[in-house]
């Protein structure tokens, strides 16, 4: 696939961020809402769907396999599902763009259907290993032919009926867990996934809501998720909460830029997603949860964030599964704290859209921050709240979170920071720059 031309952008200090903002719908939940609704019999209604490129790739793939998916003028999405077992053979390759979540979950979906699908993606996604999904899905009977290193492009031939398995996750990965559960939906018998370290549980919550025969048991070995297959899913009306991974950028920006006072509306606070919130509070961030409530089965609140003096911490390793996508912007927060922050236990960052440990080490180092790289994280000596030098051109590595995290760092830099390509931001947060303009009075 030919890569589009880069879109560079320079971001410098703009003064305080102020106002109330609404963030995009949760990306993880948006993917799952489209997939599960496509497997229900009847029409589901989805409000608050994230309309970024990653989620749109999921929508396109489900359409290619028979689901009817339409967006109303008021922004509500309607999905007419084909039923579990009713997926159709796609006539062309499924283009996943930059979306690892789409790829891994859809591989699970196809694995137990009598169809064959070819998965392709952009340069970044094609460099990401899929072996962790290939291994359990192969045990269930799928025939998978991947490119060298277990990468895209790959072809997957599903088996129907597939074989139920009991599988212990070797790494904490909600994507692998969800891929197995999706395969289990059309597999006779009971499939069990054992996760020694709990990961985000959106799949379990939503599958139960759609009527799947699913149970969760907490044992000394970890959480055991059991799903009995040949499910009949019921259509649902779903409201998707705001994405805590998108809220993360404003939580950090408001914390580090003097004079800032920002309220982020409708933030999802699923306990498996609040690692960054916990870490920032340990650092002394001023974050108040207002009007806690439940939306679409998920805990939600508005977050008011005001500028605060941050202090360095040793980031607790047990927070890693709950903020794996937020580490890049946590590294930015650490760059403005007093003292030396050590954030380790995040090996997964090496195999995300980019090697996020190396990318953020390079980005912050180029901006004049003292950084030490480990195999599983970074140690960062902060500025004590003062502006960092900045003045660098940073490589986003086709990674939306690197681009947005670097933009946040530029908001309190002595010299503007140039990002070599902001185009990847469209994959998860199309309105990021417009929101930044609004909060800094430039809209």
MARNU-956579 format. One record per residue (C-alpha): residue number from 0; x negated, y, z. Coordinates in steps of 0.02 Angstrom, whole numbers, plus 32768, in hexadecimal, padded with zeros to 4 digits. Layout:
N
<site k="NUM" px="X" py="Y" pz="Z"/>
...
% end
This chain:
443
<site k="0" px="8000" py="8000" pz="8000"/>
<site k="1" px="7FBE" py="80AC" pz="7FD3"/>
<site k="2" px="7FA9" py="811D" pz="806A"/>
<site k="3" px="7FF8" py="81CB" pz="8060"/>
<site k="4" px="7F87" py="8264" pz="8063"/>
<site k="5" px="7F57" py="829C" pz="8115"/>
<site k="6" px="7FB0" py="8330" pz="8164"/>
<site k="7" px="7F36" py="838D" pz="81D4"/>
<site k="8" px="7F6E" py="8408" pz="825A"/>
<site k="9" px="7F16" py="847B" pz="82D6"/>
<site k="10" px="7F63" py="8495" pz="8382"/>
<site k="11" px="7F24" py="850F" pz="8403"/>
<site k="12" px="7F5C" py="855D" pz="84A7"/>
<site k="13" px="800B" py="85A8" pz="849D"/>
<site k="14" px="8030" py="85D3" pz="8551"/>
<site k="15" px="80B1" py="8584" pz="85C3"/>
<site k="16" px="8132" py="8506" pz="8589"/>
<site k="17" px="81E1" py="8532" pz="85C4"/>
<site k="18" px="8290" py="84F5" pz="85A3"/>
<site k="19" px="82FC" py="8459" pz="8598"/>
<site k="20" px="82E2" py="83D8" pz="8511"/>
<site k="21" px="8331" py="8338" pz="84D3"/>
<site k="22" px="82BB" py="82AD" pz="849F"/>
<site k="23" px="82D9" py="8228" pz="841B"/>
<site k="24" px="8332" py="8187" pz="8447"/>
<site k="25" px="82C7" py="80FD" pz="8490"/>
<site k="26" px="8266" py="80A9" pz="8404"/>
<site k="27" px="8261" py="7FFC" pz="8454"/>
<site k="28" px="831C" py="7FFE" pz="8475"/>
<site k="29" px="8343" py="8045" pz="83C8"/>
<site k="30" px="82EA" py="7FB4" pz="8372"/>
<site k="31" px="8346" py="7F35" pz="83DB"/>
<site k="32" px="83EF" py="7F88" pz="83C9"/>
<site k="33" px="83E5" py="7F7B" pz="830B"/>
<site k="34" px="83AA" py="7EC6" pz="830D"/>
<site k="35" px="8426" py="7E86" pz="838D"/>
<site k="36" px="84B7" py="7EE5" pz="833D"/>
<site k="37" px="8488" py="7E97" pz="8296"/>
<site k="38" px="8499" py="7DEB" pz="82E6"/>
<site k="39" px="8543" py="7E0E" pz="8333"/>
<site k="40" px="85E6" py="7DE3" pz="82DB"/>
<site k="41" px="8641" py="7E88" pz="82BF"/>
<site k="42" px="8615" py="7F40" pz="82C6"/>
<site k="43" px="85A6" py="7F8E" pz="834B"/>
<site k="44" px="8593" py="8049" pz="836B"/>
<site k="45" px="84EC" py="8096" pz="839D"/>
<site k="46" px="84D5" py="8147" pz="83E0"/>
<site k="47" px="842D" py="8199" pz="83FD"/>
<site k="48" px="83CB" py="8129" pz="8385"/>
<site k="49" px="8319" py="8163" pz="8367"/>
<site k="50" px="8310" py="8193" pz="82B0"/>
<site k="51" px="8253" py="8184" pz="829F"/>
<site k="52" px="81FE" py="8122" pz="8215"/>
<site k="53" px="81DF" py="8088" pz="8282"/>
<site k="54" px="8297" py="8071" pz="82AD"/>
<site k="55" px="82CD" py="8097" pz="81FB"/>
<site k="56" px="825B" py="8009" pz="81C4"/>
<site k="57" px="82BD" py="7F94" pz="8235"/>
<site k="58" px="8361" py="7FD3" pz="81ED"/>
<site k="59" px="8324" py="7FB6" pz="813C"/>
<site k="60" px="82EB" py="7F06" pz="8165"/>
<site k="61" px="8392" py="7ED8" pz="81B4"/>
<site k="62" px="83EE" py="7F1C" pz="811C"/>
<site k="63" px="837D" py="7EB1" pz="80AD"/>
<site k="64" px="83B7" py="7E19" pz="8110"/>
<site k="65" px="8471" py="7E3D" pz="8100"/>
<site k="66" px="84A5" py="7EB7" pz="8188"/>
<site k="67" px="8508" py="7F53" pz="815B"/>
<site k="68" px="84BA" py="7FE9" pz="81B3"/>
<site k="69" px="84FB" py="809A" pz="8199"/>
<site k="70" px="84E3" py="8143" pz="81EB"/>
<site k="71" px="857B" py="81B2" pz="8206"/>
<site k="72" px="856A" py="826F" pz="81EC"/>
<site k="73" px="8574" py="8286" pz="82A9"/>
<site k="74" px="84D7" py="821D" pz="82C1"/>
<site k="75" px="8530" py="817F" pz="82FD"/>
<site k="76" px="84F1" py="80DF" pz="82AC"/>
<site k="77" px="8568" py="8051" pz="8282"/>
<site k="78" px="852B" py="7F9F" pz="8269"/>
<site k="79" px="8594" py="7F13" pz="8221"/>
<site k="80" px="853A" py="7E74" pz="8252"/>
<site k="81" px="852A" py="7DCE" pz="81F9"/>
<site k="82" px="852A" py="7D60" pz="8294"/>
<site k="83" px="849E" py="7CF5" pz="82DC"/>
<site k="84" px="846A" py="7C7D" pz="8255"/>
<site k="85" px="84B3" py="7CE9" pz="81CC"/>
<site k="86" px="8419" py="7D45" pz="818F"/>
<site k="87" px="8402" py="7D48" pz="80D3"/>
<site k="88" px="8364" py="7D2A" pz="8070"/>
<site k="89" px="8311" py="7DD4" pz="804E"/>
<site k="90" px="82EE" py="7DF0" pz="7F96"/>
<site k="91" px="8252" py="7E5A" pz="7FB3"/>
<site k="92" px="81C8" py="7E67" pz="8035"/>
<site k="93" px="81F8" py="7EB8" pz="80DA"/>
<site k="94" px="8194" py="7F5A" pz="80E7"/>
<site k="95" px="8171" py="7F7A" pz="819F"/>
<site k="96" px="8111" py="801C" pz="8182"/>
<site k="97" px="80B2" py="803D" pz="8225"/>
<site k="98" px="8127" py="7FDF" pz="8299"/>
<site k="99" px="80DB" py="7F50" pz="82FB"/>
<site k="100" px="817C" py="7F3D" pz="8360"/>
<site k="101" px="81E4" py="7F26" pz="82C1"/>
<site k="102" px="8169" py="7EA6" pz="827F"/>
<site k="103" px="8157" py="7E39" pz="8319"/>
<site k="104" px="820F" py="7E39" pz="8349"/>
<site k="105" px="824B" py="7E19" pz="8298"/>
<site k="106" px="81D0" py="7D89" pz="8286"/>
<site k="107" px="8229" py="7D3C" pz="831B"/>
<site k="108" px="82D2" py="7D5C" pz="82CC"/>
<site k="109" px="82A4" py="7D0A" pz="8227"/>
<site k="110" px="824B" py="7C77" pz="827B"/>
<site k="111" px="82EC" py="7C19" pz="82A2"/>
<site k="112" px="834C" py="7C42" pz="8204"/>
<site k="113" px="8341" py="7BDE" pz="8160"/>
<site k="114" px="82F3" py="7C6E" pz="8101"/>
<site k="115" px="8246" py="7CA8" pz="80CC"/>
<site k="116" px="8208" py="7D59" pz="80E4"/>
<site k="117" px="8168" py="7DB3" pz="80B6"/>
<site k="118" px="8130" py="7E3D" pz="812D"/>
<site k="119" px="80C5" py="7ECE" pz="80F0"/>
<site k="120" px="808F" py="7F70" pz="8142"/>
<site k="121" px="801F" py="8008" pz="8136"/>
<site k="122" px="7F62" py="8005" pz="8150"/>
<site k="123" px="7F70" py="801A" pz="820C"/>
<site k="124" px="7FF1" py="7F91" pz="8225"/>
<site k="125" px="7F94" py="7F1C" pz="81AE"/>
<site k="126" px="7EFE" py="7F27" pz="8222"/>
<site k="127" px="7F5F" py="7EEF" pz="82BC"/>
<site k="128" px="7F59" py="7E37" pz="82EF"/>
<site k="129" px="7FF9" py="7DD2" pz="82EE"/>
<site k="130" px="7FAF" py="7D30" pz="8333"/>
<site k="131" px="8001" py="7D46" pz="83DC"/>
<site k="132" px="80AC" py="7D39" pz="8387"/>
<site k="133" px="8079" py="7CBA" pz="8304"/>
<site k="134" px="8045" py="7C3A" pz="8388"/>
<site k="135" px="80EC" py="7C27" pz="83E6"/>
<site k="136" px="8157" py="7C3A" pz="834A"/>
<site k="137" px="80F1" py="7BB1" pz="82F6"/>
<site k="138" px="8114" py="7B42" pz="838C"/>
<site k="139" px="81CE" py="7B61" pz="836D"/>
<site k="140" px="81B9" py="7B21" pz="82BA"/>
<site k="141" px="819B" py="7BBD" pz="8252"/>
<site k="142" px="811F" py="7BAC" pz="81C2"/>
<site k="143" px="80B4" py="7C4A" pz="81C0"/>
<site k="144" px="802E" py="7C75" pz="8140"/>
<site k="145" px="7FD0" py="7D10" pz="8176"/>
<site k="146" px="7F3E" py="7D74" pz="8131"/>
<site k="147" px="7E93" py="7D54" pz="817F"/>
<site k="148" px="7E91" py="7D79" pz="8239"/>
<site k="149" px="7F4B" py="7D59" pz="824A"/>
<site k="150" px="7F78" py="7DFF" pz="81FA"/>
<site k="151" px="7FF0" py="7E47" pz="8179"/>
<site k="152" px="8021" py="7E27" pz="80F3"/>
<site k="153" px="806B" py="7D83" pz="812F"/>
<site k="154" px="80F4" py="7D0D" pz="80F8"/>
<site k="155" px="8167" py="7CB6" pz="8174"/>
<site k="156" px="81D7" py="7C22" pz="814A"/>
<site k="157" px="8259" py="7C08" pz="81D0"/>
<site k="158" px="8291" py="7B5E" pz="8210"/>
<site k="159" px="8348" py="7B38" pz="8232"/>
<site k="160" px="8363" py="7AEA" pz="82AB"/>
<site k="161" px="82C7" py="7B29" pz="8303"/>
<site k="162" px="827C" py="7AD6" pz="839D"/>
<site k="163" px="829A" py="7B1E" pz="844B"/>
<site k="164" px="81FB" py="7B39" pz="84AF"/>
<site k="165" px="81BE" py="7B6B" pz="855A"/>
<site k="166" px="8136" py="7BED" pz="8546"/>
<site k="167" px="80CA" py="7C4A" pz="85C3"/>
<site k="168" px="8091" py="7CF3" pz="8581"/>
<site k="169" px="7FD1" py="7CF7" pz="857E"/>
<site k="170" px="7FD7" py="7DB7" pz="857C"/>
<site k="171" px="805A" py="7E2E" pz="85BD"/>
<site k="172" px="80BA" py="7E55" pz="851D"/>
<site k="173" px="8172" py="7E83" pz="850F"/>
<site k="174" px="8163" py="7E70" pz="8452"/>
<site k="175" px="812C" py="7DBA" pz="845C"/>
<site k="176" px="81B2" py="7D95" pz="84DF"/>
<site k="177" px="8238" py="7DE7" pz="8473"/>
<site k="178" px="81FF" py="7D8C" pz="83D5"/>
<site k="179" px="8215" py="7CE5" pz="842C"/>
<site k="180" px="82C0" py="7D15" pz="8471"/>
<site k="181" px="82F9" py="7D4E" pz="83C5"/>
<site k="182" px="82C2" py="7CA8" pz="837B"/>
<site k="183" px="831C" py="7C4F" pz="8409"/>
<site k="184" px="83C3" py="7C9F" pz="83DB"/>
<site k="185" px="83D8" py="7C27" pz="8348"/>
<site k="186" px="837E" py="7B94" pz="8397"/>
<site k="187" px="83E3" py="7B06" pz="83E7"/>
<site k="188" px="83BA" py="7AE5" pz="849D"/>
<site k="189" px="8367" py="7B57" pz="851C"/>
<site k="190" px="82C7" py="7BB7" pz="84FE"/>
<site k="191" px="8267" py="7BFA" pz="8592"/>
<site k="192" px="81E7" py="7C86" pz="8599"/>
<site k="193" px="817C" py="7C98" pz="8636"/>
<site k="194" px="8129" py="7D3F" pz="8650"/>
<site k="195" px="80AC" py="7D43" pz="86E0"/>
<site k="196" px="80AA" py="7E03" pz="86D5"/>
<site k="197" px="8152" py="7E56" pz="86BA"/>
<site k="198" px="8163" py="7EBC" pz="8619"/>
<site k="199" px="81ED" py="7F2F" pz="85DB"/>
<site k="200" px="8292" py="7ED4" pz="85E4"/>
<site k="201" px="82FC" py="7F2C" pz="8561"/>
<site k="202" px="8316" py="7E8A" pz="84FF"/>
<site k="203" px="835A" py="7E2D" pz="8596"/>
<site k="204" px="83CF" py="7EBA" pz="85C8"/>
<site k="205" px="8413" py="7ED4" pz="8519"/>
<site k="206" px="8422" py="7E1C" pz="84E9"/>
<site k="207" px="8489" py="7DFE" pz="8586"/>
<site k="208" px="84F7" py="7E91" pz="8556"/>
<site k="209" px="8513" py="7E46" pz="84AA"/>
<site k="210" px="854B" py="7DA3" pz="84FB"/>
<site k="211" px="84B2" py="7D34" pz="84EB"/>
<site k="212" px="84A3" py="7CA5" pz="8568"/>
<site k="213" px="840A" py="7CEB" pz="85BF"/>
<site k="214" px="83CB" py="7CDF" pz="8671"/>
<site k="215" px="8335" py="7D27" pz="86CD"/>
<site k="216" px="82E5" py="7CD0" pz="8761"/>
<site k="217" px="825C" py="7D1A" pz="87CC"/>
<site k="218" px="81DF" py="7C9A" pz="8809"/>
<site k="219" px="812E" py="7C93" pz="884C"/>
<site k="220" px="80F5" py="7C6F" pz="8799"/>
<site k="221" px="814A" py="7D0E" pz="875C"/>
<site k="222" px="81ED" py="7D37" pz="8704"/>
<site k="223" px="823D" py="7CA5" pz="86A7"/>
<site k="224" px="82B4" py="7CDD" pz="861D"/>
<site k="225" px="8323" py="7C50" pz="85DD"/>
<site k="226" px="838F" py="7C60" pz="8542"/>
<site k="227" px="8406" py="7BDD" pz="84FD"/>
<site k="228" px="840F" py="7BE6" pz="8442"/>
<site k="229" px="8492" py="7BE0" pz="83BA"/>
<site k="230" px="84D5" py="7C7E" pz="8408"/>
<site k="231" px="856F" py="7CDF" pz="83D7"/>
<site k="232" px="854B" py="7D97" pz="83F1"/>
<site k="233" px="85D9" py="7E13" pz="8408"/>
<site k="234" px="85D1" py="7EC1" pz="83BA"/>
<site k="235" px="85AD" py="7F4E" pz="8434"/>
<site k="236" px="85B6" py="800A" pz="8447"/>
<site k="237" px="8506" py="8041" pz="8479"/>
<site k="238" px="84C3" py="80E6" pz="84B9"/>
<site k="239" px="8406" py="80ED" pz="84B2"/>
<site k="240" px="83AC" py="8151" pz="853A"/>
<site k="241" px="831C" py="81C6" pz="8516"/>
<site k="242" px="8273" py="8175" pz="84F9"/>
<site k="243" px="81FF" py="8182" pz="8590"/>
<site k="244" px="816B" py="816F" pz="851A"/>
<site k="245" px="81A1" py="820F" pz="84C2"/>
<site k="246" px="81C5" py="8267" pz="8567"/>
<site k="247" px="8112" py="823E" pz="859A"/>
<site k="248" px="80C7" py="82C6" pz="852B"/>
<site k="249" px="8131" py="834E" pz="857A"/>
<site k="250" px="8115" py="830B" pz="862A"/>
<site k="251" px="805A" py="831E" pz="8612"/>
<site k="252" px="8062" py="83C1" pz="85AE"/>
<site k="253" px="80CC" py="8417" pz="8632"/>
<site k="254" px="805C" py="83D4" pz="86BD"/>
<site k="255" px="7FBA" py="8417" pz="8673"/>
<site k="256" px="7FED" py="84BE" pz="8624"/>
<site k="257" px="7FFA" py="8548" pz="86A9"/>
<site k="258" px="80A5" py="8595" pz="86C1"/>
<site k="259" px="8104" py="8507" pz="866D"/>
<site k="260" px="81B2" py="84D3" pz="86A5"/>
<site k="261" px="8209" py="8453" pz="8636"/>
<site k="262" px="82A4" py="83E8" pz="864B"/>
<site k="263" px="82AC" py="8349" pz="85E3"/>
<site k="264" px="835E" py="830B" pz="85D1"/>
<site k="265" px="839C" py="8258" pz="85D4"/>
<site k="266" px="82F7" py="81FC" pz="85F0"/>
<site k="267" px="8301" py="813F" pz="85FE"/>
<site k="268" px="82B8" py="8106" pz="86A4"/>
<site k="269" px="82BB" py="804A" pz="8691"/>
<site k="270" px="8247" py="800C" pz="871D"/>
<site k="271" px="81DA" py="7FB4" pz="869C"/>
<site k="272" px="81B9" py="805B" pz="8645"/>
<site k="273" px="818F" py="80D3" pz="86D3"/>
<site k="274" px="80D5" py="80B2" pz="86E6"/>
<site k="275" px="80A1" py="815D" pz="86A6"/>
<site k="276" px="811E" py="81B5" pz="8717"/>
<site k="277" px="80D5" py="8158" pz="87AC"/>
<site k="278" px="8021" py="817E" pz="8777"/>
<site k="279" px="8043" py="8238" pz="875D"/>
<site k="280" px="8098" py="8245" pz="8807"/>
<site k="281" px="8000" py="81F1" pz="8856"/>
<site k="282" px="7F98" py="827A" pz="8804"/>
<site k="283" px="8006" py="8301" pz="8852"/>
<site k="284" px="8079" py="8329" pz="87C1"/>
<site k="285" px="8118" py="838A" pz="87EB"/>
<site k="286" px="819F" py="831E" pz="879A"/>
<site k="287" px="8251" py="831F" pz="87DC"/>
<site k="288" px="82D5" py="82A1" pz="87A6"/>
<site k="289" px="837E" py="82F7" pz="8797"/>
<site k="290" px="8429" py="82A2" pz="878B"/>
<site k="291" px="83F5" py="81EA" pz="8788"/>
<site k="292" px="8477" py="8184" pz="8729"/>
<site k="293" px="8490" py="80EB" pz="86BC"/>
<site k="294" px="84A1" py="80FA" pz="85FE"/>
<site k="295" px="84BA" py="8061" pz="8592"/>
<site k="296" px="8486" py="7FEF" pz="8620"/>
<site k="297" px="83E2" py="804D" pz="8639"/>
<site k="298" px="83B3" py="80C2" pz="86CA"/>
<site k="299" px="83A2" py="8177" pz="868F"/>
<site k="300" px="837E" py="8222" pz="86DA"/>
<site k="301" px="834D" py="82D3" pz="86A7"/>
<site k="302" px="8298" py="82FA" pz="86D4"/>
<site k="303" px="8263" py="83A9" pz="8709"/>
<site k="304" px="81A6" py="83BE" pz="86F7"/>
<site k="305" px="8145" py="8455" pz="8735"/>
<site k="306" px="808E" py="847E" pz="8729"/>
<site k="307" px="8028" py="8433" pz="87B6"/>
<site k="308" px="7F74" py="841A" pz="87EA"/>
<site k="309" px="7F49" py="8366" pz="87BF"/>
<site k="310" px="7ECB" py="82FC" pz="881F"/>
<site k="311" px="7E69" py="8269" pz="87DD"/>
<site k="312" px="7E9E" py="81B9" pz="880E"/>
<site k="313" px="7E6E" py="8106" pz="87F0"/>
<site k="314" px="7F04" py="80D4" pz="8789"/>
<site k="315" px="7F53" py="8038" pz="87D6"/>
<site k="316" px="7F3E" py="7FA7" pz="875B"/>
<site k="317" px="7FED" py="7F68" pz="8781"/>
<site k="318" px="8033" py="8004" pz="872C"/>
<site k="319" px="7FE9" py="7FD1" pz="8684"/>
<site k="320" px="807C" py="7F6A" pz="8641"/>
<site k="321" px="80F2" py="7FF9" pz="8669"/>
<site k="322" px="8092" py="807D" pz="860A"/>
<site k="323" px="802B" py="8025" pz="8585"/>
<site k="324" px="8067" py="80A0" pz="8500"/>
<site k="325" px="804A" py="8135" pz="8571"/>
<site k="326" px="7F92" py="811B" pz="8598"/>
<site k="327" px="7F54" py="8194" pz="8511"/>
<site k="328" px="7FB3" py="8226" pz="855D"/>
<site k="329" px="7F85" py="81EE" pz="860D"/>
<site k="330" px="7ECF" py="81FF" pz="85D5"/>
<site k="331" px="7EFA" py="82B2" pz="85A4"/>
<site k="332" px="7F43" py="82D4" pz="8651"/>
<site k="333" px="7EA3" py="828F" pz="869D"/>
<site k="334" px="7E3C" py="8308" pz="8634"/>
<site k="335" px="7E8B" py="8399" pz="8697"/>
<site k="336" px="7E89" py="834B" pz="8744"/>
<site k="337" px="7E0D" py="836F" pz="87CF"/>
<site k="338" px="7D91" py="82E1" pz="87DD"/>
<site k="339" px="7D71" py="823E" pz="8781"/>
<site k="340" px="7E08" py="81D6" pz="874C"/>
<site k="341" px="7DEB" py="811E" pz="8728"/>
<site k="342" px="7E71" py="80C7" pz="86C0"/>
<site k="343" px="7E4F" py="8010" pz="869D"/>
<site k="344" px="7EAF" py="7F6D" pz="8683"/>
<site k="345" px="7EF1" py="7FA3" pz="85DA"/>
<site k="346" px="7EA1" py="7F28" pz="8560"/>
<site k="347" px="7F3F" py="7F33" pz="84F5"/>
<site k="348" px="7F0C" py="7FE2" pz="84BD"/>
<site k="349" px="7E88" py="7F94" pz="844E"/>
<site k="350" px="7F0C" py="7F45" pz="83DC"/>
<site k="351" px="7F91" py="7FCA" pz="83CD"/>
<site k="352" px="7FAB" py="8039" pz="8334"/>
<site k="353" px="7EF4" py="8063" pz="834C"/>
<site k="354" px="7E6F" py="8035" pz="83CB"/>
<site k="355" px="7EB5" py="80B7" pz="8442"/>
<site k="356" px="7E27" py="80AA" pz="84BF"/>
<site k="357" px="7DA4" py="80D1" pz="843B"/>
<site k="358" px="7E12" py="8154" pz="83E7"/>
<site k="359" px="7E33" py="81B6" pz="8487"/>
<site k="360" px="7D7E" py="81A5" pz="84BF"/>
<site k="361" px="7D4A" py="81F5" pz="841A"/>
<site k="362" px="7DD2" py="8279" pz="841E"/>
<site k="363" px="7DB6" py="82B4" pz="84D1"/>
<site k="364" px="7CFA" py="82A9" pz="84C1"/>
<site k="365" px="7CFD" py="8316" pz="8426"/>
<site k="366" px="7D65" py="8395" pz="8488"/>
<site k="367" px="7CDF" py="83A3" pz="850E"/>
<site k="368" px="7D27" py="832C" pz="8590"/>
<site k="369" px="7CB2" py="82B6" pz="85EE"/>
<site k="370" px="7CEF" py="8207" pz="85C5"/>
<site k="371" px="7CAC" py="8158" pz="85E7"/>
<site k="372" px="7CF1" py="80C6" pz="8584"/>
<site k="373" px="7D11" py="8018" pz="85C8"/>
<site k="374" px="7D53" py="7F80" pz="856E"/>
<site k="375" px="7DFD" py="7F99" pz="85C2"/>
<site k="376" px="7E0C" py="8055" pz="85DC"/>
<site k="377" px="7DB4" py="80FA" pz="85FD"/>
<site k="378" px="7D69" py="815E" pz="868B"/>
<site k="379" px="7D88" py="8219" pz="8674"/>
<site k="380" px="7D3F" py="82AA" pz="86D5"/>
<site k="381" px="7DBF" py="8334" pz="86D3"/>
<site k="382" px="7DB2" py="83F1" pz="86C5"/>
<site k="383" px="7E08" py="8416" pz="876A"/>
<site k="384" px="7E98" py="8469" pz="8710"/>
<site k="385" px="7E2D" py="84DB" pz="86A4"/>
<site k="386" px="7E39" py="84DB" pz="85E7"/>
<site k="387" px="7DCD" py="8459" pz="8591"/>
<site k="388" px="7D54" py="8497" pz="850A"/>
<site k="389" px="7DB3" py="844F" pz="8474"/>
<site k="390" px="7D7B" py="848B" pz="83C9"/>
<site k="391" px="7D70" py="83DC" pz="837E"/>
<site k="392" px="7DBE" py="8383" pz="82EB"/>
<site k="393" px="7E09" py="82E2" pz="832A"/>
<site k="394" px="7E32" py="8243" pz="82C8"/>
<site k="395" px="7EE3" py="8207" pz="82EB"/>
<site k="396" px="7EBA" py="815A" pz="82A3"/>
<site k="397" px="7F69" py="814E" pz="8256"/>
<site k="398" px="7FAC" py="8146" pz="8308"/>
<site k="399" px="803F" py="81B3" pz="833C"/>
<site k="400" px="8013" py="81AF" pz="83F5"/>
<site k="401" px="7F5F" py="81E4" pz="83D7"/>
<site k="402" px="7F9D" py="8276" pz="836D"/>
<site k="403" px="801C" py="82B1" pz="83ED"/>
<site k="404" px="7FA8" py="8298" pz="8482"/>
<site k="405" px="7F21" py="82FF" pz="842E"/>
<site k="406" px="7FA1" py="8387" pz="8409"/>
<site k="407" px="7FCA" py="838E" pz="84C3"/>
<site k="408" px="7F11" py="83A0" pz="84ED"/>
<site k="409" px="7F04" py="8431" pz="8473"/>
<site k="410" px="7F88" py="8492" pz="84D4"/>
<site k="411" px="7F0B" py="84B6" pz="855F"/>
<site k="412" px="7E67" py="84C1" pz="84FF"/>
<site k="413" px="7DF5" py="8557" pz="84F0"/>
<site k="414" px="7DE4" py="8539" pz="8435"/>
<site k="415" px="7E6B" py="84EE" pz="83C6"/>
<site k="416" px="7E69" py="8434" pz="83A0"/>
<site k="417" px="7E83" py="83F3" pz="82EF"/>
<site k="418" px="7ED9" py="834C" pz="82D3"/>
<site k="419" px="7EA5" py="82FE" pz="822E"/>
<site k="420" px="7F52" py="82B6" pz="820A"/>
<site k="421" px="7FF6" py="82D7" pz="8264"/>
<site k="422" px="805F" py="8275" pz="81E7"/>
<site k="423" px="8064" py="81D9" pz="8258"/>
<site k="424" px="80CC" py="823C" pz="82D6"/>
<site k="425" px="8162" py="821E" pz="8266"/>
<site k="426" px="8161" py="8166" pz="8295"/>
<site k="427" px="81A4" py="8188" pz="8344"/>
<site k="428" px="81C5" py="8242" pz="8361"/>
<site k="429" px="81F4" py="82A2" pz="82C2"/>
<site k="430" px="8223" py="8341" pz="8324"/>
<site k="431" px="8188" py="8347" pz="8392"/>
<site k="432" px="813C" py="83E3" pz="8346"/>
<site k="433" px="81E3" py="843E" pz="833B"/>
<site k="434" px="8201" py="8417" pz="83F3"/>
<site k="435" px="8154" py="8459" pz="841E"/>
<site k="436" px="817B" py="84FA" pz="83C0"/>
<site k="437" px="821E" py="850C" pz="8421"/>
<site k="438" px="81CE" py="84F2" pz="84CB"/>
<site k="439" px="8144" py="8571" pz="84A5"/>
<site k="440" px="81B7" py="85F5" pz="845B"/>
<site k="441" px="8186" py="85DC" pz="83A6"/>
<site k="442" px="8228" py="8590" pz="8366"/>
% end
